[in-house]
C-alpha cells in the first residue's frame, strides 16, 4: 500500500510539473512582448539618463549631470508641477464622480441601470485626443458652446477664456480628464457593489439603517480593495497628460499648460537631448511610484470575510 501511495504521489508531481512546463511555454510569447515593450525600454531609459546622446553621435557617460541639469531647469520643474496639478484634479473628479454614480445606479431598476451604465461609461471608449478636440470646441472663448450657453441664460459675466488663463487651464484639463476616466471607476465600484451579499443589506434594513448609513458602515469598508484598485488606475491614467493636453492646448498659450510628458518629448525630439529627456522621465516615473505607494498605504486594502 505504501509503495502504491509513493508511486501515486510521484505521478501527481510529474503531472503537475508537466502542466507547469506547458503553462510556461504558452506564456513565453507574452513574456517576450512584455520584455521588448516594457522592461527593456525602461532599463534602456535608465541607462540613457546617465549619458549624453543626441541620437547621432556616440553616447558619452556623464553620470548625474543630466539630473543636475533637470533640477536646475525651471521649465522642467514647472512642467512636472503642472502635471501634478492636473493629475490631482483628474483623480479627485474621476473618483468622486465614479463612486457617486455607481451608488446611485445601484438603487435603480435593472433596465435603467443598464442604460445609465452605458451612458456614463461611453466617454471611456473615446480616445483622449478625441475628447480633447471635442472640449476644445466646447470651451472656445468666442464661439464655444459653454460661453454661448452662459450668455444665453444671462450669465455672461461668468464667461472665461477657459483654455487661455494661467491656472484655470490646468483645472479645466483636469476636470475634463477626470470626467473621461470616471466611467472606469463607476464600473469597478458597481461591480463590487453587486457582488456584496444581500444578507448584509437586509439585516441593516431590519435594524432601521438608511442608505447613507449602509454606504458609510457597509459599502465603503467592504469595497476598500476595489476603491484602492480604481484609485491606482486613475492616478496612473491622470499622469499620462499628453494626448488630451496636446489636443486641447498643445501646452500653450506659451508654456502655461506644458506638462511633463510634453516637455520630455520636446527635449528628446525637438532638441535631441535624449539623456536629459530620459532623466526627466525617470524622475517623473519615480514621483508617480511614490505617490501610488503613499495612496495604497493610506487607503489600505483589507479583505473582509462575510
Beta strands, then each sheet from edge to edge (+ up, - down):
strand 1: 51-52
strand 2: 60-61
sheet 1: 1+ 2-
end
